[in-house]
Amino acid sequence: MRLVFLGKFGELAPESLHSPALPDGVRTLADLKGWIARQSPPLGRAMALTTTRVAVNQALVRDLSHPVAAGDEIAFLPPMSGG
């Protein structure tokens, strides 16, 4: 599994979270977000926003019940701002 943390998330994510083995009990994006929050509470708090976007294998996914697998690339995109 490869995890990609963009923007502010990248600043908060410890290096150990970028290429973890698929943790036991993690089967969905919701499970994965919970696991990440336990590994890095500051990152977990930042990612708890409802405007956080997630891409699995370069495709945006809205449903956190989406399954994850060991070979997936999962990217977390922070809320965008600008004008």
PDB file of N, CA, C and O in Angstrom:
ATOM      1  N   MET A   1       0.853  -1.167   0.000  1.00  0.00           N
ATOM      2  CA  MET A   1       0.000   0.000   0.000  1.00  0.00           C
ATOM      3  C   MET A   1       0.899   1.230   0.000  1.00  0.00           C
ATOM      4  O   MET A   1       1.911   1.284   0.699  1.00  0.00           O
ATOM      5  N   ARG A   2       0.513   2.194  -0.784  1.00  0.00           N
ATOM      6  CA  ARG A   2       1.241   3.468  -0.814  1.00  0.00           C
ATOM      7  C   ARG A   2       0.253   4.567  -0.463  1.00  0.00           C
ATOM      8  O   ARG A   2      -0.790   4.711  -1.102  1.00  0.00           O
ATOM      9  N   LEU A   3       0.593   5.341   0.560  1.00  0.00           N
ATOM     10  CA  LEU A   3      -0.251   6.451   0.969  1.00  0.00           C
ATOM     11  C   LEU A   3       0.414   7.752   0.554  1.00  0.00           C
ATOM     12  O   LEU A   3       1.614   7.942   0.749  1.00  0.00           O
ATOM     13  N   VAL A   4      -0.381   8.643  -0.022  1.00  0.00           N
ATOM     14  CA  VAL A   4       0.107   9.942  -0.476  1.00  0.00           C
ATOM     15  C   VAL A   4      -0.684  11.006   0.281  1.00  0.00           C
ATOM     16  O   VAL A   4      -1.915  10.998   0.287  1.00  0.00           O
ATOM     17  N   PHE A   5       0.038  11.911   0.910  1.00  0.00           N
ATOM     18  CA  PHE A   5      -0.590  12.984   1.674  1.00  0.00           C
ATOM     19  C   PHE A   5      -0.211  14.302   1.020  1.00  0.00           C
ATOM     20  O   PHE A   5       0.959  14.682   1.020  1.00  0.00           O
ATOM     21  N   LEU A   6      -1.180  14.993   0.469  1.00  0.00           N
ATOM     22  CA  LEU A   6      -0.920  16.234  -0.256  1.00  0.00           C
ATOM     23  C   LEU A   6      -1.149  17.456   0.629  1.00  0.00           C
ATOM     24  O   LEU A   6      -1.870  17.389   1.625  1.00  0.00           O
ATOM     25  N   GLY A   7      -0.527  18.569   0.252  1.00  0.00           N
ATOM     26  CA  GLY A   7      -0.721  19.835   0.952  1.00  0.00           C
ATOM     27  C   GLY A   7      -0.367  19.741   2.421  1.00  0.00           C
ATOM     28  O   GLY A   7       0.661  19.172   2.789  1.00  0.00           O
ATOM     29  N   LYS A   8      -1.220  20.300   3.253  1.00  0.00           N
ATOM     30  CA  LYS A   8      -0.986  20.320   4.700  1.00  0.00           C
ATOM     31  C   LYS A   8      -0.856  18.911   5.262  1.00  0.00           C
ATOM     32  O   LYS A   8      -0.100  18.684   6.207  1.00  0.00           O
ATOM     33  N   PHE A   9      -1.585  17.970   4.688  1.00  0.00           N
ATOM     34  CA  PHE A   9      -1.496  16.597   5.176  1.00  0.00           C
ATOM     35  C   PHE A   9      -0.068  16.072   5.060  1.00  0.00           C
ATOM     36  O   PHE A   9       0.402  15.341   5.933  1.00  0.00           O
ATOM     37  N   GLY A  10       0.619  16.443   3.987  1.00  0.00           N
ATOM     38  CA  GLY A  10       2.004  16.015   3.796  1.00  0.00           C
ATOM     39  C   GLY A  10       2.929  16.559   4.864  1.00  0.00           C
ATOM     40  O   GLY A  10       3.896  15.904   5.250  1.00  0.00           O
ATOM     41  N   GLU A  11       2.634  17.760   5.343  1.00  0.00           N
ATOM     42  CA  GLU A  11       3.437  18.363   6.406  1.00  0.00           C
ATOM     43  C   GLU A  11       3.223  17.651   7.735  1.00  0.00           C
ATOM     44  O   GLU A  11       4.129  17.609   8.568  1.00  0.00           O
ATOM     45  N   LEU A  12       2.039  17.095   7.941  1.00  0.00           N
ATOM     46  CA  LEU A  12       1.700  16.451   9.210  1.00  0.00           C
ATOM     47  C   LEU A  12       2.011  14.961   9.242  1.00  0.00           C
ATOM     48  O   LEU A  12       2.144  14.385  10.322  1.00  0.00           O
ATOM     49  N   ALA A  13       2.129  14.332   8.086  1.00  0.00           N
ATOM     50  CA  ALA A  13       2.277  12.873   8.021  1.00  0.00           C
ATOM     51  C   ALA A  13       3.710  12.439   8.303  1.00  0.00           C
ATOM     52  O   ALA A  13       4.636  12.892   7.629  1.00  0.00           O
ATOM     53  N   PRO A  14       3.907  11.565   9.292  1.00  0.00           N
ATOM     54  CA  PRO A  14       5.243  11.020   9.503  1.00  0.00           C
ATOM     55  C   PRO A  14       5.634  10.112   8.337  1.00  0.00           C
ATOM     56  O   PRO A  14       4.773   9.504   7.702  1.00  0.00           O
ATOM     57  N   GLU A  15       6.904  10.026   8.066  1.00  0.00           N
ATOM     58  CA  GLU A  15       7.411   9.219   6.945  1.00  0.00           C
ATOM     59  C   GLU A  15       6.937   7.768   7.030  1.00  0.00           C
ATOM     60  O   GLU A  15       6.709   7.129   6.002  1.00  0.00           O
ATOM     61  N   SER A  16       6.788   7.252   8.242  1.00  0.00           N
ATOM     62  CA  SER A  16       6.388   5.852   8.424  1.00  0.00           C
ATOM     63  C   SER A  16       5.006   5.554   7.857  1.00  0.00           C
ATOM     64  O   SER A  16       4.675   4.388   7.642  1.00  0.00           O
ATOM     65  N   LEU A  17       4.195   6.571   7.612  1.00  0.00           N
ATOM     66  CA  LEU A  17       2.846   6.351   7.083  1.00  0.00           C
ATOM     67  C   LEU A  17       2.791   6.294   5.563  1.00  0.00           C
ATOM     68  O   LEU A  17       1.732   6.003   5.007  1.00  0.00           O
ATOM     69  N   HIS A  18       3.878   6.559   4.883  1.00  0.00           N
ATOM     70  CA  HIS A  18       3.815   6.640   3.425  1.00  0.00           C
ATOM     71  C   HIS A  18       3.759   5.279   2.732  1.00  0.00           C
ATOM     72  O   HIS A  18       3.174   5.167   1.655  1.00  0.00           O
ATOM     73  N   SER A  19       4.343   4.260   3.317  1.00  0.00           N
ATOM     74  CA  SER A  19       4.335   2.926   2.689  1.00  0.00           C
ATOM     75  C   SER A  19       4.112   1.834   3.729  1.00  0.00           C
ATOM     76  O   SER A  19       4.955   0.950   3.883  1.00  0.00           O
ATOM     77  N   PRO A  20       3.000   1.882   4.440  1.00  0.00           N
ATOM     78  CA  PRO A  20       2.776   0.858   5.464  1.00  0.00           C
ATOM     79  C   PRO A  20       2.290  -0.450   4.844  1.00  0.00           C
ATOM     80  O   PRO A  20       1.740  -0.470   3.743  1.00  0.00           O
ATOM     81  N   ALA A  21       2.505  -1.531   5.574  1.00  0.00           N
ATOM     82  CA  ALA A  21       1.823  -2.779   5.221  1.00  0.00           C
ATOM     83  C   ALA A  21       0.349  -2.564   5.555  1.00  0.00           C
ATOM     84  O   ALA A  21       0.022  -1.783   6.449  1.00  0.00           O
ATOM     85  N   LEU A  22      -0.528  -3.247   4.850  1.00  0.00           N
ATOM     86  CA  LEU A  22      -1.956  -3.105   5.130  1.00  0.00           C
ATOM     87  C   LEU A  22      -2.203  -3.555   6.572  1.00  0.00           C
ATOM     88  O   LEU A  22      -2.010  -4.727   6.892  1.00  0.00           O
ATOM     89  N   PRO A  23      -2.624  -2.641   7.438  1.00  0.00           N
ATOM     90  CA  PRO A  23      -2.821  -2.993   8.843  1.00  0.00           C
ATOM     91  C   PRO A  23      -3.947  -4.014   9.015  1.00  0.00           C
ATOM     92  O   PRO A  23      -4.921  -4.011   8.262  1.00  0.00           O
ATOM     93  N   ASP A  24      -3.800  -4.885  10.014  1.00  0.00           N
ATOM     94  CA  ASP A  24      -4.852  -5.853  10.331  1.00  0.00           C
ATOM     95  C   ASP A  24      -6.153  -5.119  10.612  1.00  0.00           C
ATOM     96  O   ASP A  24      -6.155  -4.091  11.290  1.00  0.00           O
ATOM     97  N   GLY A  25      -7.239  -5.632  10.103  1.00  0.00           N
ATOM     98  CA  GLY A  25      -8.552  -5.064  10.357  1.00  0.00           C
ATOM     99  C   GLY A  25      -8.922  -3.893   9.470  1.00  0.00           C
ATOM    100  O   GLY A  25     -10.044  -3.393   9.551  1.00  0.00           O
ATOM    101  N   VAL A  26      -8.004  -3.441   8.623  1.00  0.00           N
ATOM    102  CA  VAL A  26      -8.302  -2.321   7.726  1.00  0.00           C
ATOM    103  C   VAL A  26      -8.799  -2.879   6.401  1.00  0.00           C
ATOM    104  O   VAL A  26      -8.047  -3.485   5.638  1.00  0.00           O
ATOM    105  N   ARG A  27     -10.089  -2.659   6.147  1.00  0.00           N
ATOM    106  CA  ARG A  27     -10.697  -3.183   4.926  1.00  0.00           C
ATOM    107  C   ARG A  27     -11.323  -2.092   4.058  1.00  0.00           C
ATOM    108  O   ARG A  27     -11.559  -2.291   2.866  1.00  0.00           O
ATOM    109  N   THR A  28     -11.588  -0.936   4.671  1.00  0.00           N
ATOM    110  CA  THR A  28     -12.248   0.159   3.950  1.00  0.00           C
ATOM    111  C   THR A  28     -11.477   1.466   4.163  1.00  0.00           C
ATOM    112  O   THR A  28     -10.575   1.542   4.998  1.00  0.00           O
ATOM    113  N   LEU A  29     -11.851   2.489   3.392  1.00  0.00           N
ATOM    114  CA  LEU A  29     -11.245   3.805   3.595  1.00  0.00           C
ATOM    115  C   LEU A  29     -11.530   4.340   4.993  1.00  0.00           C
ATOM    116  O   LEU A  29     -10.668   4.976   5.599  1.00  0.00           O
ATOM    117  N   ALA A  30     -12.722   4.091   5.508  1.00  0.00           N
ATOM    118  CA  ALA A  30     -13.047   4.540   6.866  1.00  0.00           C
ATOM    119  C   ALA A  30     -12.123   3.875   7.881  1.00  0.00           C
ATOM    120  O   ALA A  30     -11.622   4.534   8.792  1.00  0.00           O
ATOM    121  N   ASP A  31     -11.897   2.574   7.726  1.00  0.00           N
ATOM    122  CA  ASP A  31     -10.965   1.868   8.612  1.00  0.00           C
ATOM    123  C   ASP A  31      -9.573   2.485   8.518  1.00  0.00           C
ATOM    124  O   ASP A  31      -8.907   2.694   9.532  1.00  0.00           O
ATOM    125  N   LEU A  32      -9.140   2.773   7.293  1.00  0.00           N
ATOM    126  CA  LEU A  32      -7.806   3.325   7.076  1.00  0.00           C
ATOM    127  C   LEU A  32      -7.676   4.707   7.715  1.00  0.00           C
ATOM    128  O   LEU A  32      -6.666   5.000   8.355  1.00  0.00           O
ATOM    129  N   LYS A  33      -8.689   5.557   7.546  1.00  0.00           N
ATOM    130  CA  LYS A  33      -8.641   6.882   8.168  1.00  0.00           C
ATOM    131  C   LYS A  33      -8.569   6.770   9.689  1.00  0.00           C
ATOM    132  O   LYS A  33      -7.863   7.545  10.334  1.00  0.00           O
ATOM    133  N   GLY A  34      -9.284   5.822  10.259  1.00  0.00           N
ATOM    134  CA  GLY A  34      -9.220   5.604  11.706  1.00  0.00           C
ATOM    135  C   GLY A  34      -7.843   5.148  12.146  1.00  0.00           C
ATOM    136  O   GLY A  34      -7.327   5.606  13.165  1.00  0.00           O
ATOM    137  N   TRP A  35      -7.242   4.240  11.376  1.00  0.00           N
ATOM    138  CA  TRP A  35      -5.897   3.753  11.689  1.00  0.00           C
ATOM    139  C   TRP A  35      -4.888   4.897  11.607  1.00  0.00           C
ATOM    140  O   TRP A  35      -4.034   5.034  12.483  1.00  0.00           O
ATOM    141  N   ILE A  36      -4.985   5.720  10.559  1.00  0.00           N
ATOM    142  CA  ILE A  36      -4.077   6.866  10.408  1.00  0.00           C
ATOM    143  C   ILE A  36      -4.227   7.810  11.600  1.00  0.00           C
ATOM    144  O   ILE A  36      -3.229   8.302  12.126  1.00  0.00           O
ATOM    145  N   ALA A  37      -5.454   8.065  12.026  1.00  0.00           N
ATOM    146  CA  ALA A  37      -5.697   8.967  13.157  1.00  0.00           C
ATOM    147  C   ALA A  37      -5.055   8.433  14.435  1.00  0.00           C
ATOM    148  O   ALA A  37      -4.582   9.213  15.262  1.00  0.00           O
ATOM    149  N   ARG A  38      -5.035   7.121  14.601  1.00  0.00           N
ATOM    150  CA  ARG A  38      -4.388   6.543  15.784  1.00  0.00           C
ATOM    151  C   ARG A  38      -2.866   6.641  15.694  1.00  0.00           C
ATOM    152  O   ARG A  38      -2.195   6.783  16.717  1.00  0.00           O
ATOM    153  N   GLN A  39      -2.316   6.568  14.483  1.00  0.00           N
ATOM    154  CA  GLN A  39      -0.865   6.660  14.299  1.00  0.00           C
ATOM    155  C   GLN A  39      -0.370   8.095  14.449  1.00  0.00           C
ATOM    156  O   GLN A  39       0.727   8.325  14.957  1.00  0.00           O
ATOM    157  N   SER A  40      -1.174   9.058  14.010  1.00  0.00           N
ATOM    158  CA  SER A  40      -0.799  10.478  14.047  1.00  0.00           C
ATOM    159  C   SER A  40      -2.043  11.310  14.359  1.00  0.00           C
ATOM    160  O   SER A  40      -2.736  11.751  13.441  1.00  0.00           O
ATOM    161  N   PRO A  41      -2.334  11.529  15.647  1.00  0.00           N
ATOM    162  CA  PRO A  41      -3.535  12.299  15.997  1.00  0.00           C
ATOM    163  C   PRO A  41      -3.630  13.669  15.321  1.00  0.00           C
ATOM    164  O   PRO A  41      -4.727  14.047  14.911  1.00  0.00           O
ATOM    165  N   PRO A  42      -2.528  14.445  15.180  1.00  0.00           N
ATOM    166  CA  PRO A  42      -2.679  15.728  14.483  1.00  0.00           C
ATOM    167  C   PRO A  42      -3.137  15.554  13.032  1.00  0.00           C
ATOM    168  O   PRO A  42      -3.976  16.313  12.547  1.00  0.00           O
ATOM    169  N   LEU A  43      -2.588  14.561  12.350  1.00  0.00           N
ATOM    170  CA  LEU A  43      -3.005  14.283  10.977  1.00  0.00           C
ATOM    171  C   LEU A  43      -4.453  13.808  10.958  1.00  0.00           C
ATOM    172  O   LEU A  43      -5.230  14.226  10.099  1.00  0.00           O
ATOM    173  N   GLY A  44      -4.819  12.948  11.886  1.00  0.00           N
ATOM    174  CA  GLY A  44      -6.195  12.464  11.968  1.00  0.00           C
ATOM    175  C   GLY A  44      -7.195  13.588  12.151  1.00  0.00           C
ATOM    176  O   GLY A  44      -8.260  13.588  11.534  1.00  0.00           O
ATOM    177  N   ARG A  45      -6.847  14.555  13.009  1.00  0.00           N
ATOM    178  CA  ARG A  45      -7.748  15.703  13.220  1.00  0.00           C
ATOM    179  C   ARG A  45      -7.879  16.525  11.944  1.00  0.00           C
ATOM    180  O   ARG A  45      -8.976  16.957  11.590  1.00  0.00           O
ATOM    181  N   ALA A  46      -6.773  16.742  11.260  1.00  0.00           N
ATOM    182  CA  ALA A  46      -6.816  17.521  10.014  1.00  0.00           C
ATOM    183  C   ALA A  46      -7.638  16.805   8.950  1.00  0.00           C
ATOM    184  O   ALA A  46      -8.360  17.445   8.185  1.00  0.00           O
ATOM    185  N   MET A  47      -7.532  15.479   8.898  1.00  0.00           N
ATOM    186  CA  MET A  47      -8.241  14.709   7.875  1.00  0.00           C
ATOM    187  C   MET A  47      -9.704  14.465   8.217  1.00  0.00           C
ATOM    188  O   MET A  47     -10.453  13.950   7.386  1.00  0.00           O
ATOM    189  N   ALA A  48     -10.123  14.827   9.428  1.00  0.00           N
ATOM    190  CA  ALA A  48     -11.507  14.586   9.843  1.00  0.00           C
ATOM    191  C   ALA A  48     -12.499  15.521   9.164  1.00  0.00           C
ATOM    192  O   ALA A  48     -13.706  15.291   9.225  1.00  0.00           O
ATOM    193  N   LEU A  49     -12.007  16.568   8.520  1.00  0.00           N
ATOM    194  CA  LEU A  49     -12.905  17.491   7.828  1.00  0.00           C
ATOM    195  C   LEU A  49     -13.696  16.761   6.750  1.00  0.00           C
ATOM    196  O   LEU A  49     -13.159  15.897   6.056  1.00  0.00           O
ATOM    197  N   THR A  50     -14.952  17.104   6.614  1.00  0.00           N
ATOM    198  CA  THR A  50     -15.785  16.446   5.605  1.00  0.00           C
ATOM    199  C   THR A  50     -15.374  16.818   4.189  1.00  0.00           C
ATOM    200  O   THR A  50     -15.761  16.142   3.235  1.00  0.00           O
ATOM    201  N   THR A  51     -14.595  17.884   4.039  1.00  0.00           N
ATOM    202  CA  THR A  51     -14.160  18.301   2.706  1.00  0.00           C
ATOM    203  C   THR A  51     -12.873  17.614   2.255  1.00  0.00           C
ATOM    204  O   THR A  51     -12.384  17.887   1.159  1.00  0.00           O
ATOM    205  N   THR A  52     -12.319  16.731   3.078  1.00  0.00           N
ATOM    206  CA  THR A  52     -11.143  15.960   2.676  1.00  0.00           C
ATOM    207  C   THR A  52     -11.536  15.030   1.537  1.00  0.00           C
ATOM    208  O   THR A  52     -12.547  14.333   1.622  1.00  0.00           O
ATOM    209  N   ARG A  53     -10.748  15.017   0.483  1.00  0.00           N
ATOM    210  CA  ARG A  53     -10.994  14.127  -0.658  1.00  0.00           C
ATOM    211  C   ARG A  53     -10.025  12.960  -0.600  1.00  0.00           C
ATOM    212  O   ARG A  53      -8.915  13.082  -0.082  1.00  0.00           O
ATOM    213  N   VAL A  54     -10.461  11.823  -1.141  1.00  0.00           N
ATOM    214  CA  VAL A  54      -9.623  10.626  -1.179  1.00  0.00           C
ATOM    215  C   VAL A  54      -9.640  10.069  -2.596  1.00  0.00           C
ATOM    216  O   VAL A  54     -10.692   9.979  -3.229  1.00  0.00           O
ATOM    217  N   ALA A  55      -8.470   9.701  -3.079  1.00  0.00           N
ATOM    218  CA  ALA A  55      -8.360   9.041  -4.385  1.00  0.00           C
ATOM    219  C   ALA A  55      -7.739   7.669  -4.172  1.00  0.00           C
ATOM    220  O   ALA A  55      -6.737   7.526  -3.472  1.00  0.00           O
ATOM    221  N   VAL A  56      -8.348   6.667  -4.784  1.00  0.00           N
ATOM    222  CA  VAL A  56      -7.812   5.307  -4.747  1.00  0.00           C
ATOM    223  C   VAL A  56      -7.372   4.963  -6.158  1.00  0.00           C
ATOM    224  O   VAL A  56      -8.174   4.964  -7.092  1.00  0.00           O
ATOM    225  N   ASN A  57      -6.102   4.671  -6.299  1.00  0.00           N
ATOM    226  CA  ASN A  57      -5.525   4.367  -7.611  1.00  0.00           C
ATOM    227  C   ASN A  57      -5.876   5.448  -8.636  1.00  0.00           C
ATOM    228  O   ASN A  57      -6.253   5.161  -9.772  1.00  0.00           O
ATOM    229  N   GLN A  58      -5.737   6.697  -8.194  1.00  0.00           N
ATOM    230  CA  GLN A  58      -5.898   7.904  -9.005  1.00  0.00           C
ATOM    231  C   GLN A  58      -7.338   8.195  -9.430  1.00  0.00           C
ATOM    232  O   GLN A  58      -7.565   8.964 -10.363  1.00  0.00           O
ATOM    233  N   ALA A  59      -8.303   7.588  -8.755  1.00  0.00           N
ATOM    234  CA  ALA A  59      -9.717   7.879  -9.015  1.00  0.00           C
ATOM    235  C   ALA A  59     -10.357   8.381  -7.722  1.00  0.00           C
ATOM    236  O   ALA A  59     -10.276   7.720  -6.687  1.00  0.00           O
ATOM    237  N   LEU A  60     -10.996   9.560  -7.785  1.00  0.00           N
ATOM    238  CA  LEU A  60     -11.646  10.095  -6.592  1.00  0.00           C
ATOM    239  C   LEU A  60     -12.759   9.165  -6.129  1.00  0.00           C
ATOM    240  O   LEU A  60     -13.532   8.640  -6.931  1.00  0.00           O
ATOM    241  N   VAL A  61     -12.820   8.978  -4.819  1.00  0.00           N
ATOM    242  CA  VAL A  61     -13.817   8.105  -4.202  1.00  0.00           C
ATOM    243  C   VAL A  61     -14.518   8.905  -3.113  1.00  0.00           C
ATOM    244  O   VAL A  61     -13.862   9.526  -2.278  1.00  0.00           O
ATOM    245  N   ARG A  62     -15.835   8.891  -3.119  1.00  0.00           N
ATOM    246  CA  ARG A  62     -16.602   9.640  -2.116  1.00  0.00           C
ATOM    247  C   ARG A  62     -17.050   8.761  -0.952  1.00  0.00           C
ATOM    248  O   ARG A  62     -17.235   9.253   0.161  1.00  0.00           O
ATOM    249  N   ASP A  63     -17.222   7.494  -1.196  1.00  0.00           N
ATOM    250  CA  ASP A  63     -17.783   6.579  -0.208  1.00  0.00           C
ATOM    251  C   ASP A  63     -16.668   5.968   0.635  1.00  0.00           C
ATOM    252  O   ASP A  63     -15.829   5.229   0.119  1.00  0.00           O
ATOM    253  N   LEU A  64     -16.659   6.275   1.932  1.00  0.00           N
ATOM    254  CA  LEU A  64     -15.609   5.752   2.805  1.00  0.00           C
ATOM    255  C   LEU A  64     -15.751   4.262   3.090  1.00  0.00           C
ATOM    256  O   LEU A  64     -14.888   3.679   3.747  1.00  0.00           O
ATOM    257  N   SER A  65     -16.824   3.635   2.609  1.00  0.00           N
ATOM    258  CA  SER A  65     -16.934   2.181   2.732  1.00  0.00           C
ATOM    259  C   SER A  65     -16.232   1.482   1.568  1.00  0.00           C
ATOM    260  O   SER A  65     -16.263   0.255   1.466  1.00  0.00           O
ATOM    261  N   HIS A  66     -15.595   2.271   0.685  1.00  0.00           N
ATOM    262  CA  HIS A  66     -14.846   1.720  -0.451  1.00  0.00           C
ATOM    263  C   HIS A  66     -13.738   0.812   0.081  1.00  0.00           C
ATOM    264  O   HIS A  66     -13.006   1.209   0.988  1.00  0.00           O
ATOM    265  N   PRO A  67     -13.599  -0.399  -0.466  1.00  0.00           N
ATOM    266  CA  PRO A  67     -12.563  -1.316   0.021  1.00  0.00           C
ATOM    267  C   PRO A  67     -11.156  -0.860  -0.362  1.00  0.00           C
ATOM    268  O   PRO A  67     -10.956  -0.197  -1.379  1.00  0.00           O
ATOM    269  N   VAL A  68     -10.188  -1.233   0.478  1.00  0.00           N
ATOM    270  CA  VAL A  68      -8.779  -0.975   0.190  1.00  0.00           C
ATOM    271  C   VAL A  68      -8.041  -2.307   0.168  1.00  0.00           C
ATOM    272  O   VAL A  68      -8.430  -3.263   0.840  1.00  0.00           O
ATOM    273  N   ALA A  69      -6.965  -2.351  -0.621  1.00  0.00           N
ATOM    274  CA  ALA A  69      -6.169  -3.572  -0.754  1.00  0.00           C
ATOM    275  C   ALA A  69      -4.692  -3.227  -0.633  1.00  0.00           C
ATOM    276  O   ALA A  69      -4.300  -2.066  -0.748  1.00  0.00           O
ATOM    277  N   ALA A  70      -3.888  -4.243  -0.402  1.00  0.00           N
ATOM    278  CA  ALA A  70      -2.454  -4.056  -0.165  1.00  0.00           C
ATOM    279  C   ALA A  70      -1.754  -3.327  -1.308  1.00  0.00           C
ATOM    280  O   ALA A  70      -0.821  -2.569  -1.044  1.00  0.00           O
ATOM    281  N   GLY A  71      -2.150  -3.515  -2.543  1.00  0.00           N
ATOM    282  CA  GLY A  71      -1.471  -2.897  -3.678  1.00  0.00           C
ATOM    283  C   GLY A  71      -1.983  -1.522  -4.065  1.00  0.00           C
ATOM    284  O   GLY A  71      -1.520  -0.955  -5.055  1.00  0.00           O
ATOM    285  N   ASP A  72      -2.923  -0.970  -3.314  1.00  0.00           N
ATOM    286  CA  ASP A  72      -3.531   0.318  -3.668  1.00  0.00           C
ATOM    287  C   ASP A  72      -2.613   1.503  -3.387  1.00  0.00           C
ATOM    288  O   ASP A  72      -1.787   1.477  -2.475  1.00  0.00           O
ATOM    289  N   GLU A  73      -2.786   2.544  -4.205  1.00  0.00           N
ATOM    290  CA  GLU A  73      -2.232   3.857  -3.901  1.00  0.00           C
ATOM    291  C   GLU A  73      -3.407   4.712  -3.456  1.00  0.00           C
ATOM    292  O   GLU A  73      -4.381   4.880  -4.190  1.00  0.00           O
ATOM    293  N   ILE A  74      -3.306   5.247  -2.256  1.00  0.00           N
ATOM    294  CA  ILE A  74      -4.400   6.032  -1.697  1.00  0.00           C
ATOM    295  C   ILE A  74      -3.871   7.424  -1.383  1.00  0.00           C
ATOM    296  O   ILE A  74      -2.924   7.588  -0.613  1.00  0.00           O
ATOM    297  N   ALA A  75      -4.499   8.418  -1.991  1.00  0.00           N
ATOM    298  CA  ALA A  75      -4.073   9.805  -1.811  1.00  0.00           C
ATOM    299  C   ALA A  75      -5.131  10.566  -1.028  1.00  0.00           C
ATOM    300  O   ALA A  75      -6.329  10.434  -1.277  1.00  0.00           O
ATOM    301  N   PHE A  76      -4.665  11.361  -0.081  1.00  0.00           N
ATOM    302  CA  PHE A  76      -5.540  12.203   0.724  1.00  0.00           C
ATOM    303  C   PHE A  76      -5.297  13.646   0.317  1.00  0.00           C
ATOM    304  O   PHE A  76      -4.175  14.148   0.391  1.00  0.00           O
ATOM    305  N   LEU A  77      -6.369  14.306  -0.116  1.00  0.00           N
ATOM    306  CA  LEU A  77      -6.288  15.672  -0.626  1.00  0.00           C
ATOM    307  C   LEU A  77      -6.989  16.607   0.346  1.00  0.00           C
ATOM    308  O   LEU A  77      -8.162  16.402   0.658  1.00  0.00           O
ATOM    309  N   PRO A  78      -6.296  17.625   0.828  1.00  0.00           N
ATOM    310  CA  PRO A  78      -6.924  18.556   1.763  1.00  0.00           C
ATOM    311  C   PRO A  78      -7.931  19.449   1.046  1.00  0.00           C
ATOM    312  O   PRO A  78      -7.951  19.519  -0.183  1.00  0.00           O
ATOM    313  N   PRO A  79      -8.770  20.134   1.833  1.00  0.00           N
ATOM    314  CA  PRO A  79      -9.699  21.086   1.219  1.00  0.00           C
ATOM    315  C   PRO A  79      -8.931  22.131   0.418  1.00  0.00           C
ATOM    316  O   PRO A  79      -7.849  22.563   0.814  1.00  0.00           O
ATOM    317  N   MET A  80      -9.493  22.522  -0.689  1.00  0.00           N
ATOM    318  CA  MET A  80      -8.864  23.534  -1.539  1.00  0.00           C
ATOM    319  C   MET A  80      -9.376  24.912  -1.150  1.00  0.00           C
ATOM    320  O   MET A  80     -10.501  25.064  -0.673  1.00  0.00           O
ATOM    321  N   SER A  81      -8.546  25.893  -1.359  1.00  0.00           N
ATOM    322  CA  SER A  81      -8.981  27.273  -1.161  1.00  0.00           C
ATOM    323  C   SER A  81      -8.451  28.105  -2.312  1.00  0.00           C
ATOM    324  O   SER A  81      -7.581  27.667  -3.063  1.00  0.00           O
ATOM    325  N   GLY A  82      -8.960  29.251  -2.435  1.00  0.00           N
ATOM    326  CA  GLY A  82      -8.497  30.113  -3.519  1.00  0.00           C
ATOM    327  C   GLY A  82      -9.643  30.936  -4.070  1.00  0.00           C
ATOM    328  O   GLY A  82     -10.745  30.948  -3.521  1.00  0.00           O
ATOM    329  N   GLY A  83      -9.367  31.611  -5.145  1.00  0.00           N
ATOM    330  CA  GLY A  83     -10.440  32.437  -5.659  1.00  0.00           C
ATOM    331  C   GLY A  83     -10.215  32.853  -7.064  1.00  0.00           C
ATOM    332  O   GLY A  83     -11.042  33.560  -7.639  1.00  0.00           O
TER     333      GLY A  83
END
